[in-house]
């Protein structure tokens, strides 16, 4: 245990960006209304959701269409989407020497709040364990280790609005020992302290705000992270602007002194029912990865909150429409009755199903626009319900009216990058993506294709670049970064014969 460890001093700075006001609540563990404001960005009425990104953008949406159809709230961006070249080369995002490089790199609208975390949500378990100084990430080219110093320096360089503190969480482990939980608490406290110190000592231009910090609350019992929470309250509470919660059901264990802070849920929900449960516990900002998962599967959401006032049926209604079903091939009706989104007002089901069948990207784009509009309307209505005092009754009606889970996937998703899926998917015999080159050339097909692109599979290419510390402007501690983890048995599925 680490109770005897000396506590370094942490300089205190006033909050410069985040302003969160609780507008209405009935208790510490109850739904609440709030207003979340960042300097120079659009205010967010809470509860609300943040867009879940891949490589800094909402899947299936170009940045301009995101701003037009889905940019009402902020976005959550993961650092592991950008550091695939670390440590052999400087990641391109760090070579982009402009104000707010991450925002400009991803072409996000200027008024959209930007939250940076270390890992995607949901995170994919990695075989490499965390250490006292670094966590393991899964990038597009394999597993990497990134130190807490690198993460803090990356935040200083990229200038997001909010940075979620790095947390030591062994994702994918069914059971965690008490000793391991103690280590989680100790490491997270040290990493958060370093991030706070880095932010507080940043040199900024007059009038330029520093990024704000959301402190992680670990998914373990309060008594096992009590040492971390004590130091958070004693030394760092004036330097943090919010909380990142990894287990919504532990909100009961939050110290009273932290109740005024905005709460970002990184507890991954599987359905709208789980979103309602988290809101009922007092969550303010939520990430909703199942929006893009449903879009990938060709499922268009079809739910409202509260549900329609119709006679109760013995059969609960589905939460979404599988657009791969043949029954939609001639349907000239919108995706969802009464929906006013671009997809529903300009196109019909038959056209969208045709796009999916033809593997046209526009089909998934229209479903993504629709799904974001449905979830946005869902949150708008639940805020109205909380304000009217009818939230609990409407939740009960919603749970009785709709099925508890989204429909199962039946159709083919667009071609997928393997690192967006759980690692156990690699053990399946079938491929995530079908072959795009059939056997006219026999077993020599792969070699012919590689030769056409100038690739020589048997020849190891020389490293074209070496790391240049000078290129990492404002990045410190890079020389202490852990080496990349090499997994010799990992193969790219499209390269596997048969």
Steps between C-alpha positions, in 0.01 A plus 500: 500500500608857440366695798852584608609646170584873515259727318658751260361848480249577226470860389146634496346692211152643461261328266513681171262321267241265649190646658249241615174594666253251646160638402276242666544185708331314782806337655855379464396182317212628289451633148609860471491782250807712437679738268856414396692791351851519357658829404440572132290186440128434483344441843357152554177441689541179699431211507648476151725274296839552338568373149721192496778541242742290299820681401335819622183484290157342536497177292327533161491881528730756348582793732276743311204264521571441867471871563183516294312197634658376824711777648266619772718358779866426551715206394720248680836431332752231597875555488556136397342586164796727417820348640551194279842633394623544859782453595672422165369816334333820602121462466376741230258677735799626704663651191196718433623831638184710513281620788289217638670239279270210591186695413653620172640156418153344532328804338256530789272805515646781709208510741490125571634397844790254465577239768823297479548162669777244482286213372201454274161424642441215527869413543628174351695285751873477428724203587777723632459607861526855628808606696562759770572761234308394187183346365455267204308629198371332185585701189436426133841329475504307825546539871698794640592625844459869577639655817315743723764763414431452128125525555530822700735651243269392217210677672714813533586486131154411361304754710159328531235664717489217756747222576389186682772390740676175414359212706656164583210268414569141388222480243390148415592337831207314653640520853742747653686425821506738794873551451439595136225742601738672742747537215227648278435767761867585555586526131194704408574748779861543385401540135228752578739701718751515216230611254386774739857623550562501124182699434562747781851580380406545133611819331201649322440822314299774671132411491567144383341243733672186620327168450275378780543166673242235583623272778432128446292317761603134488255209471593361842360529849543835676709360785752360249545839332457705818868601504465635145175683581652656812791645302261609228301698756797629701741595223334511158130582527559866415686397184243262356180598322306174484493125556527208257297212643578143391222336702174694527381287790781631721359855499370427851861485613597846375616734777257786562767755405498368141124507436509848345732389218371388159507124450610339174398136473749260344283210615411359157122456454353229278154647447281807564375326815851512644529867406185566706642310797818708492304825471283391792818469709607857421724477192543822303701413188495158342677322216276282280712261291197294400393776259780417257475126572135506397580707191772254397239223522250693288261549792300823507375602846125515551430607858380810679497615861239478635357230272190564290172514688343188352320208664750273668582192294603165640802513269763763558608708203843483340748784556615504140430397142735262320529661159637180346159330519337448161171651620655849469597461132178667382411705807471870418462597865759681718731307727298607804152646500502865605880536489611835357863411427653549155484129416130468584386824332699452177511123445304181563576149615510344153770742385711452812476121475607524136805699609592237758456216250723683252759562776466875448645703790207741474274231649696481825535878507121547486443243775768668714332839456168347598636312802671810638178698453298235687743496793512881509119512512509229769721715726299815430180324607649348814623844609143625455376203703745568784393863508132400514557245775373211286832330429450188717154436358621544143793265560262230623281549193801492268629174650156340467451620141838418340718190490802522731761448227563627148424260212762244407715574199405306184659691212854575395674797657733722295861389480642523849840565653588222739613721785145628547390154614570285800812289476307174527353576157839405354450142617200449272556300183288726285637837399346831602534618140432284192768442238535772242729289275382160387698209364565583135871512579495200732750497784711764327228765526633657818857511367386661174305767687794573729734524204264741328527731798876466528482284813750223564360287782822308557713812527501705818464869422743742655376749754439819306484727799642510847353682792593864520452659840501846345196412292301434814449861591386521863517123544713398794605167635494333161837339558352321800206358302469125508588302191227371274366157587557254216248220464665255264193283449270787405406490131295736289198298401491620140851357457412153628458251217170318464 
